[in-house]
Every structure is written in structure tokens, then in C-alpha cells.
Amino acid sequence: MFKLPYELLLGLRYTRAKRRNGFISFISLSSMIGIALGVTALITVLSIMNGFQQELRDRILGMTAHLTLTENDERLQNWHTLYTEVKLNKDVLGAAPNIMEQGMLTRGEKVKGVAIRGILPEYEHQVADIDSKMISGQLSDLKPKAYSIILGSELAMSLGVSLGDKITLIAPQGSFSPVGIVPRIKRFTVAGIFNAGMHEYDSALAIIHINDAQKIFKYGESVGALQLRIEDLFDVFRVRAELAGQLNQPMYVRDWTQQHANFFKAIDMEKRMMFIVLALIIMVAAFNIVSTMVMVVTDKQGDIAVLRTIGATPLAIQSIFMIQGLVIGLTGALFGLLGGVSLALNIDVIIPFIENLLGFKFFPADVYYISSIPSKLVWEDVWYVTILAFVLTLLATLYPAWRASKVQPAEALRYE
């Protein structure tokens, strides 16, 4: 019959309350609960931060493409040929030409500096999801030579315009006249308003037809760039390398990680700092295990002396107390893992319940762009947190277990 090692049996037995060590077992339970709460909090917070990161990334990339191809002078002469070439790549889901320039919009005494994006409405849906963000009008309302314009919601509000109103676009590309260079000015009709949920777009982006942009900004028959949407947005580096070998002409390629590098780096830095701060909760619980194990060793000196006299080695004594500490830590980590995963997967149910119970919303829709708390469980984060809890628990058991192995039987039994 298979028998468990006596070190394991004694280590498990010492975790249960028996006569004198009831208080020690209470401290052990407190340490276990502390580790469970720390692991739960860390997994939940990381999942929420992953959710916010994905939500913001989706909102940003919903208004722009994953890759942008252009020539060195930021003029693309024959985009139709390039469009046909890139569509042959299996990773490219869509492509669309555009023109990006700066300009000023005026209405009465109100003036706003904006980014002007010229698009082809029949192609734009392949790379951006602007149609779903329209609150007035449609993207198809942009017609060539009609000089219609679509504005972000905050931009329209700051200019005081609505559907059908007239505004003036001033382009920096001037025209020569007898009195010198004068800016190019054109009247546009507001054909739509969108709400992307991102201040960068809602307050400073205006969209016009690409033919109108070509005329106003002196592009002739060329466009500014060809935007691409690929199947996996995290695979941009490989797709860039493939396109470089596939295209017959030198191109300047810029991807979404370069366009918004500072923004996403800031989010990653914040996530790392939150990981470090919340990991301190687990570390405090691990230090509680140290104090618990020291008390256990002091309480069990008589038992240790008896075990040594009947042949137990110092390594065996050390193993007994390491097993006890690891049982406390791993049990807490397991319950914390279950709690954190459960919270992360059901945050969309738990938060509304708490809001209804307390009678207020954490993120009111009229104040915040993201009015609900998103959550995305990444199993890699879960394993990192669990391994961290295990390592800290293991470290916490080393000193008390080493101290137990140094107990001298004669000294321990002197007053028994």
C-alpha cells in the first residue's frame, strides 16, 4: 500500500487547529485570506485595465487604419495600381485612399484648427468604421464637387453648427494673386456629425470627399496615402515585411503602433505600475506567513526535538514546515485565482448590481466616453499572478523552516 511521506502528513496536520495552536491556526487562516484577496484584486484589476486598453484601442482604430502606405513626398500618384497589389496579400482585409491635411474652420467669429481627412466613401468602410459612429447624416452623403463636410460632435458644438449649416474651410496652401499669396477659402455644407468617443477625433477632425480635398489642397490626381486594414492588428510587423517584398516600388509604411505609440506606452506603463502596487498586497500576506511559521516553530519545539531523537534529519524538519507554509500560500492563491477569474468574467453583471444597490453610476454616460467597466481576462496575467503568489510564499517559508531545522533536541526538551 502506498504511503505518503511523513513530512507531508505532519506539514498538513500542523495547518489544522489542535489544542494549544488554535490561535496560530487563526493567523494561518488570516494569511490565507490575505493572499486570496491579493490574488483576486490583482487578477480583477489587470483584467479591467486590459478591457479599458482594448476599448480605447478599438475606438482609435475604428477611425483609422492599421497600416498606411505612402511615398516619400506624401503623394501617391497611382493608388489604383497599388490598391490592386496590396489586395493580393491574404492578410489585407481592405484598403482605401485618403488625404490628411491641416486647415481652419470658421463660422462667424468662431475659428477652429482641425485635421481635414479626404476620403472615398465607397472605399472607406474597408478600413474604418465611421458609419457606425454617425449621429447625424451618413458617410455616403459626401459627394464629389458638392463640398459637403462631416464634423466631430465636439467640433460641431464648438462651432455652433448642425446639419445643413454652412462653414468656411481655410487651407494653408495659398494661391498667387497680384497682392501676393492668399489662403484658399471654400464654403462647405455640414452633411453629418459623428461621435467616435475619442476627444482627439470628436474635437479636431473633419471629413470631406477626396475629390474636394484634391482640389483645395492642390493634390491634382494624386492622393496622400493608401490605408490598409489587416486581419490581425498585432501582426503588423510581419505584414509590413511581406508588403515590402511584394510591392514593386519603394514605399514609406507607418503602422498604428507608430501613430499612437506614446498613448499605448502610457497605458502599458500604468498597467505595470498597478501590478507592482497590487502585488504588495500579496507580499504583506506572505510576510504574515513568516510570522505565523515562526510562532509555529516556537510552539512545536518539543515535537521537533522528539522527531530529531527518533532519526528525523534537519532537511526533513525543514521540509515539514516548508510544506505547512506552502499549503497556506497555495490554498490562498487557488481561492484567489478562482475569485479573480470569476470577478473578471462577470464584471458586466456585478458592477450594474452594485450601482443599482448604491443608487449611482461609477461612470455616468454624460461625463465619460466609456460609461461601463470593460473587462478582458488574459490568462497569461493569471499565471503570472499565481506564480508570483507561489514564489513569495516559498520565500516566506525558508527562514522559519531553516530555524526549525536548527533546533537542538537537548535544549528543547530541557524543561519538558
SULRABEL-V70897 format. One record per helix or strand of 2 or more residues. SS is the DSSP state (H for helix, E for strand). FROM is the first residue (numbers start at 1). TO is the last residue. If there is no record, write none. Layout:
ss=SS from=FROM to=TO
ss=SS from=FROM to=TO
This chain:
ss=H from=6 to=14
ss=H from=19 to=61
ss=E from=67 to=70
ss=H from=79 to=86
ss=E from=92 to=107
ss=E from=110 to=119
ss=H from=121 to=124
ss=H from=131 to=133
ss=E from=134 to=136
ss=H from=139 to=141
ss=E from=148 to=152
ss=H from=153 to=159
ss=E from=166 to=177
ss=E from=180 to=194
ss=H from=199 to=202
ss=E from=205 to=209
ss=H from=210 to=216
ss=E from=225 to=230
ss=H from=233 to=246
ss=E from=252 to=255
ss=H from=256 to=259
ss=H from=261 to=299
ss=H from=301 to=309
ss=H from=314 to=345
ss=H from=347 to=358
ss=H from=379 to=405
ss=H from=409 to=413
